[in-house]
Amino acid sequence: MEKLFVNYLTSLYQNACTALQSIEDLMPKIEDEKLRKELSNEYATYDILARECEMLGKSEDINLKENNWFEKVRLWSSINLSTMTDKSTRHIAEMMLLGTVMGLIQCLKDKKDYRAVSSDIDDLCQKISDFEEENYQRLKDFI
């Protein structure tokens, strides 16, 4: 059961960390002030969610691992290649929407894969899912 707990919590943590890295990588490319504000707000909340994961991990004496170096480089490269020729608000919003949907899908898979592992992690997973649903709704306006 402990391995499932660690895997579940790590998955949520990496989900939040991926969003944080994506926003960090995209911010210098954003010219639209409304989109910049939206992503700044998202960043702040993802940071809080990542810290909640860390605190839950520490309470269980678990040192959570971020995405590995390869995944970070892959994400950075993907963002930079994709925005090399198109830095439009619409394109950046589309990239964030795709990432948000991927995060939502991961939460759905986690809920199913780790059913009954921990109600605390379930609550955190629901928080992330709800937040990503809200982000999806707001980001659609930038398309």
Secondary structure in CASP SS format (residue, H / E / C, confidence):
PFRMAT SS
TARGET T0000
AUTHOR 0000-0000-0000
METHOD secondary structure of the structure
MODEL  1
M C 1.00
E H 1.00
K H 1.00
L H 1.00
F H 1.00
V H 1.00
N H 1.00
Y H 1.00
L H 1.00
T H 1.00
S H 1.00
L H 1.00
Y H 1.00
Q H 1.00
N H 1.00
A H 1.00
C H 1.00
T H 1.00
A H 1.00
L H 1.00
Q H 1.00
S H 1.00
I H 1.00
E H 1.00
D H 1.00
L H 1.00
M H 1.00
P H 1.00
K H 1.00
I C 1.00
E C 1.00
D C 1.00
E H 1.00
K H 1.00
L H 1.00
R H 1.00
K H 1.00
E H 1.00
L H 1.00
S H 1.00
N H 1.00
E H 1.00
Y H 1.00
A H 1.00
T H 1.00
Y H 1.00
D H 1.00
I H 1.00
L H 1.00
A H 1.00
R H 1.00
E H 1.00
C H 1.00
E H 1.00
M H 1.00
L H 1.00
G H 1.00
K H 1.00
S H 1.00
E C 1.00
D C 1.00
I C 1.00
N C 1.00
L C 1.00
K C 1.00
E C 1.00
N C 1.00
N C 1.00
W H 1.00
F H 1.00
E H 1.00
K H 1.00
V H 1.00
R H 1.00
L H 1.00
W H 1.00
S H 1.00
S H 1.00
I H 1.00
N H 1.00
L H 1.00
S H 1.00
T H 1.00
M H 1.00
T C 1.00
D C 1.00
K C 1.00
S C 1.00
T H 1.00
R H 1.00
H H 1.00
I H 1.00
A H 1.00
E H 1.00
M H 1.00
M H 1.00
L H 1.00
L H 1.00
G H 1.00
T H 1.00
V H 1.00
M H 1.00
G H 1.00
L H 1.00
I H 1.00
Q H 1.00
C H 1.00
L H 1.00
K H 1.00
D H 1.00
K H 1.00
K H 1.00
D H 1.00
Y C 1.00
R C 1.00
A C 1.00
V C 1.00
S C 1.00
S H 1.00
D H 1.00
I H 1.00
D H 1.00
D H 1.00
L H 1.00
C H 1.00
Q H 1.00
K H 1.00
I H 1.00
S H 1.00
D H 1.00
F H 1.00
E H 1.00
E H 1.00
E H 1.00
N H 1.00
Y H 1.00
Q H 1.00
R H 1.00
L H 1.00
K H 1.00
D H 1.00
F H 1.00
I C 1.00
END
